[in-house]
Amino acid sequence: MSHKQILAVIGNGMVGQNFLAGLVKSGAAERFEIVTFCEEPRPAYDRVHLSDYFSGKNAEDLSLVEAGFFQDNGITLYLGDKAVAIDRINKQVTSAQGRVVAYDKLVLATGSYPFVPPVPGHDRAQCLVYRTIEDLEAMTAAARQAKIGVVVGGGLLGLEAAKALTDLGLETHVIEFAPRLMAVQLDDGGGAMLRHKIEALGVNVHLNKNTTLIDDGEHCLHKMNFADGEKLETDIILFSAGIRPRDDLAKASGLAVGPRGGIVIDNQCRTSDADIYAIGECALWNNQIFGLVAPGYAMARTVVAELEGAAGSFTGADMSTKLKLMGVDVASIGDTHAKTPGALVYTYQNGASEIYKRLVVSADKKRLLGAVLVGEASGYGTLLQYCLNGIELPENPDALILPHRSDESVGLGADALPLSAQICSCHDVSKASICSAIEAGCNSLPALKTGTKAGTGCGGCVPLLKAVMDSELAKLGIEVSTDICEHFPHTRQDLYNLVMIGEIRTFDALLERHGRGRGCEVCKQAAGSILASYWNEYILKQEHIGLQDTNDTFLANMQKDGTYSIVPRVTGGEIKPDMLIALGRVAKKYGLYTKITGGQRVDLFGARVNQLPLIWQELIDAGFESGHAYGKSLRTVKSCVGNTWCRYGVDDSVGLAVELENRYKGLRAPHKIKFAVSGCTRECAEAQGKDIGVIATEGGWNLYVCGNGGMKPRHADLFATRLDKETLIKYIDRILIFYVRTADRMQRTAVWMENMEGGLDYLKAVVIEDRLGIGAQLEQHMQHIIDTYQCEWKTTIADENKLKRFRHFINSDDTDDNVVFVQERGQIRPANEQERKHFKLTEVA
Amino acid sequence: MSDWIDICALDDLQPDSGVCALAHGKQVALFFMPKEDRVYAVGNYDPFGQANVLSRGMIGDIDGQPMVASPLYKQHFNLQTGVCFEDDSVRIETYEVRLDNGRVAIKIAG
């Protein structure tokens, strides 16, 4: 038996956790007994998206640790226990709680701390920093008694913090010492455009401001005094003036640190002690501290390789970034300040659209050295590839930032990228690994994402990923047919447009003009759904009957034995006792099996086809209407009881659920649609697992989109916050019709979203900013659907002709003798094969 | 010995869709394709789903062959030969159909 070495890791932040995950994946973990210290009360979480905490995410959402990670991999985690000393001679780490852990190898991932400028008064109450979830909790608590908040520092994190303050409803100011925002990443022009856009969002930006004193305010808690004599009163001050490496532990143990801080490491991330490594923001490589997460991950990979015995080295990292600050796209690549000798600069500024772009190219105009993009950053992926891979620029480099108004493509073709090009920087996926995944059979975006993890981080590389995929598939001679079936050389989206533009009202006309053959269940159902969601005619009209599958034809859900189940609408899950009694009475009379559904309704099973109209007549008389459980259409709007009863509720979730369900009932879509409304963030209605989820907050309704339960669960994306009801409904109208028009057949909103180029941001642009200029049209379309709603069962019951179909035999009143029920737990269920045989024998005898 | 059995009027059938008839105690699915003026008759029993449901399946063609898709698990059956497209070892009954004077008759063993 081999003796396992002990590996201690100090710090369980993003980089520390990434290191552990990488180690486990590599298999090297098996050679070590691993111990990790985490001074915070919870294991690693996503600090990059910290401000999401204020737009509805909680600590769990931000967690980066898979459930059971530590236990499953035999890693000992000391949570809430800070390492306080390293004894390098005896190779031991001592913790604040007095634990002493011996180590063979030690990894320092202690991160950084926010720098607070030593201004007199900086330690007053409500002077906070912005780094941990505890900091956010302190901010939230402070904001309750505050009206005004100031962020000191106009860098990347400072602007994130400013967003958090505005999300908390405070009048927000940003104080920056430098003459522009994001001084490290942007040039003056880019900084000015960013300032303009951020001020338009209601944040006050003060540049060239040197704070000299913080003392008592007259109207607010504090008064900030600046070197230029100006003053500003505020209730909260958040310091976000940069980070400093946490190297105190290393320094005290005698490890080499830089003159301005940072644990000195070599290319293998080794400190001055060969058994101790340092990674992330605490490490100093080549006199540089890397304040981004990607270089930290690269260091983590290097140490994993080292421990595995493979060759790994960290040789610096690209500091390019692309992000969205308060909704504004900002990107910065390479030498933005044109410090390279002889560098040439191109700028493009569009005041009307508030776009600023700058290219820095080499003296010979052949290589891209740097770029700044503000307001529009879709070119980031292409530009980054030019810069990182030294790809030769086109003859007129400015074409890369000028708006293209003709058909010519100025993007970088995927073929121009070398195999070593990094496509996804979040997960470090190269073009080579993407190509081999495609050769191995991943020939769709979702398959490629699952297979390589590319595009599953920030999502910024998805357009490039798709370009690589398309080009590789073409080279392999694989033609990916997007035709809906053999009868139409079109996608569902094409068919939708053909119906719309050609004003086509029947399947026969569609087939005649655009298809061939007789059709099949695939194209017929798709056409049936398209016609229904565009014209909203009665689906059992003679010309539409053949397009409906059995559930739609009989307006009920076929079960395994050929009988049907019935689900009347119970809007918002709210039901009067009399209605409940009526359901029970009907179920009892027809001997139906009853079960409560997940959507807060009652499902009645075991109805024979001839019983359906009889049962529905009674249900309609009792006041029920169709629940559309049989259709690819809106199902239910689930709700919690809301503030009418609940102690914690902040708004009337049931009232809104009823209103939404009544508004959208009957809407036919590419697949079923489920909603939920929760009355507070405890989320009892599970709205984040629904296609459309709404959660009440103090400031209004938060809207979530494209969630899913089922086989492949997906958490819904937060789409917009603090909406009033009118805006909420406008957004939902637009989202639903856009989904109806653009999704593939049988595509739930979750998959629709995952496949949408531009993803959530694109959907927001279409719905909120109305970038395509179709907002009003989408709303009108929805209004048409609402105006033409009918209960399909009421229409059917009233039509003698339609009722003729509801019998098992066209030429006999007999029923299907293959349908046999037995009793179980006091209700019926379909007999199994053996029970059925037995039944037939006894019947014959 | 097979007989021609009168089932119903052509008007009783559902254009581009199916109905079920009872003939000599057997359940028969009838599909009416008005554009080619044809009626197909096959057994109503779905051998995969083990239920009498094929008359409630959707119809169309695969490579020009007329077919019905089971409403339960979506296997396709050739309406002329009864052979399952997904598994040609499985075959359902098929029956000859006669259209005469607005009436539909099928030939079935008694």
Chai-1 contact restraints between the chains, C-beta under 6 A:
chainA,res_idxA,chainB,res_idxB,connection_type,confidence,min_distance_angstrom,max_distance_angstrom,comment,restraint_id
A,G517,B,D61,contact,1.0,0.0,6.0,A-B,restraint_1
A,R518,B,G60,contact,1.0,0.0,6.0,A-B,restraint_2
A,R518,B,D61,contact,1.0,0.0,6.0,A-B,restraint_3
A,G519,B,G60,contact,1.0,0.0,6.0,A-B,restraint_4
A,C520,B,G60,contact,1.0,0.0,6.0,A-B,restraint_5
A,E521,B,M58,contact,1.0,0.0,6.0,A-B,restraint_6
A,E521,B,A69,contact,1.0,0.0,6.0,A-B,restraint_7
A,K524,B,M58,contact,1.0,0.0,6.0,A-B,restraint_8
A,I545,B,S17,contact,1.0,0.0,6.0,A-B,restraint_9
A,G546,B,D16,contact,1.0,0.0,6.0,A-B,restraint_10
A,G546,B,S17,contact,1.0,0.0,6.0,A-B,restraint_11
A,D549,B,M58,contact,1.0,0.0,6.0,A-B,restraint_12
A,T550,B,R56,contact,1.0,0.0,6.0,A-B,restraint_13
A,T550,B,P71,contact,1.0,0.0,6.0,A-B,restraint_14
A,M558,B,P71,contact,1.0,0.0,6.0,A-B,restraint_15
A,D561,B,A51,contact,1.0,0.0,6.0,A-B,restraint_16
A,G562,B,A51,contact,1.0,0.0,6.0,A-B,restraint_17
A,G562,B,N52,contact,1.0,0.0,6.0,A-B,restraint_18
A,G562,B,V53,contact,1.0,0.0,6.0,A-B,restraint_19
A,F809,B,C20,contact,1.0,0.0,6.0,A-B,restraint_20
A,F809,B,A21,contact,1.0,0.0,6.0,A-B,restraint_21
A,F809,B,L22,contact,1.0,0.0,6.0,A-B,restraint_22
A,I810,B,C8,contact,1.0,0.0,6.0,A-B,restraint_23
A,I810,B,D12,contact,1.0,0.0,6.0,A-B,restraint_24
A,I810,B,V19,contact,1.0,0.0,6.0,A-B,restraint_25
A,I810,B,A21,contact,1.0,0.0,6.0,A-B,restraint_26
A,N811,B,I7,contact,1.0,0.0,6.0,A-B,restraint_27
A,N811,B,C8,contact,1.0,0.0,6.0,A-B,restraint_28
A,N811,B,A21,contact,1.0,0.0,6.0,A-B,restraint_29
A,S812,B,L22,contact,1.0,0.0,6.0,A-B,restraint_30
A,D816,B,N52,contact,1.0,0.0,6.0,A-B,restraint_31
A,N818,B,N52,contact,1.0,0.0,6.0,A-B,restraint_32
